[in-house]
């Protein structure tokens, strides 16, 4: 699975807004409930 496919999968599964919020949290150094390896 490519990084793009992984992101699209998570967006379909969890919702785009949630995925974006979690990616922004990771970039900002905050913790998230579920680690998304494609953002790291």
N, C-alpha and C positions, 0 to 999 in steps of 0.2 A: 504494500500500500504506500503510495506516495504521500508526502506531507499534505499536499493539496487535497487528496482523497480523504485523508484522516480528518482534516478540518471540516470538509463537507459532510462527512459521516457524523461527526460530533454536532454540527449545526442541525442536521436532520434529527438526530437523536435527542438533543437537549435544548435546542433552540439557538438561533444565531445570537440573540442578545446575551444569553448566558455565556456562550463561548467567548464572545468579545469581552465581556466583563471579567471573566477568568483570565484571559490572556493579558488584559491590562493590569490585573492584580499581580500576575507573575512578573511582568515587566517592571512594575513599581516595587517589587520585593515583598508584597503582601502574600499571605498564605491563602490557598484555595482548598476547598473541601476535597475535590478530585483533581489529582495531578494530570495535566494534559501534556504528554511528552512532546507533542508536535509544536508546542509554543516555546519550548526551551531551546 
